[in-house]
Amino acid sequence: MLSTTAFLALAMQCAPSVHPETALAVARVESGFNPYAIGIIGVKKGLFPESKNQALTHVNQLKTQGKRYSLGLMQITSTNFKTYHVNDEQLFDPCINLAIFEKILTDCYQRGGSLKRALSCYYSGSFSTGQKKEGEFNNTSYIERIGYKNDVGYKVPSIKEDKGKFTREFINKGNRPLSISSSVVVYPSHFVRGDVQQ
């Protein structure tokens, strides 16, 4: 199991285009930070081997049984292996697993247009399935389990929800986002004009 610090360092290195908090929340729900975690599609409880060799033994059994499964830190589903040119053994490498997660989530985000839809897509391949409450998970949706807060009833979202919307590219082009917390100094007009009066 990876510590939060180790995970965040890996996420920033191996999935740099995904905000580390988002990657952290997904890993917490998907694998509990276990790089050898195995999820079996349609089975409630996953497998949590303690070594790569144990994990590969389980995967070989699942293949023999014709089961679909997901692997590693970010639980990459076996149906994605061919698309992203990876195999079982590679996905037990946390950095490779995070890199594939980044590709899938980025694709979902670009097609879905919002983080909520992207998380749903990452979970299920659908922009809506991950937003539906599931009885087997205490009537919560995937995006709720991830920690996504939906400000129902507000037409204008919280400033906290808007954090991170300014990309590195936007800022590097010379643009600077407004900071709500920055203080504004207002000088009296007589001081600015240079005719200091007492």
Number of C-alpha atoms within 10 A of each C-alpha: 15 14 10 12 9 11 21 18 13 18 25 15 13 19 23 14 16 19 14 17 11 16 22 20 17 25 22 17 16 24 23 17 23 23 27 27 25 27 22 18 14 9 8 9 10 15 15 19 17 13 12 16 13 12 22 17 11 16 22 12 11 14 12 9 9 9 13 15 20 24 28 30 31 30 27 24 19 19 11 14 16 9 8 12 9 15 13 17 15 15 24 25 15 21 19 17 23 28 21 22 23 21 15 19 21 19 15 22 20 12 13 17 11 12 17 20 23 26 29 24 23 23 21 14 15 16 20 14 18 24 19 14 15 13 9 8 11 8 11 15 19 24 24 16 16 18 13 16 11 13 11 7 7 8 7 7 12 11 8 7 12 9 8 9 9 12 10 11 9 12 11 9 8 8 11 10 11 7 7 8 6 7 7 7 6 7 9 9 10 10 10 10 9 8 9 10 6 3
